[in-house]
Amino acid sequence: MVEALNSVLILFSALSFLGYGSACFWSAYMKREFERYRLASQRTLVGGLQWCAAIGLLAGLSQPWMGRVAAAGLALMMLVAVGVRIKIKDTLLKTIPALIYLVLNGYLSLAAF
């Protein structure tokens, strides 16, 4: 049962970051958001890292070390995202998704693979 739940969480995170990474490349909304974060020059790097980490999560289903590294990288990225949102004085409501993904990927890196 726990293994099935972990697999669902891994797939959820991987699909989320494939989508978010793609949005970093092609979404006008994400372009504006990165300008608001004062990180416009980092947008494509962040998107590429998110794609790589999402693929790493999926690879972790057969190579657990890759999944742990990818999840830890995403947790670190979300920790920075929370810090950025605090720095720009975003609301808690806007910060909650980054917090959820921080906790999720922290869990995945420690317990799911």
Secondary structure, DSSP 8 states (H G I E B T S, - for coil): -HHHHHHHHHHHHHHHHHHHHHHHHH-HHHHHHHHHTT-GGGHHHHHHHHHHHHHHHHHTTTSHHHHHHHHHHHHHHHHHHHHHHHHTT--HHHHHHHHHHHHHHHHIIIII-
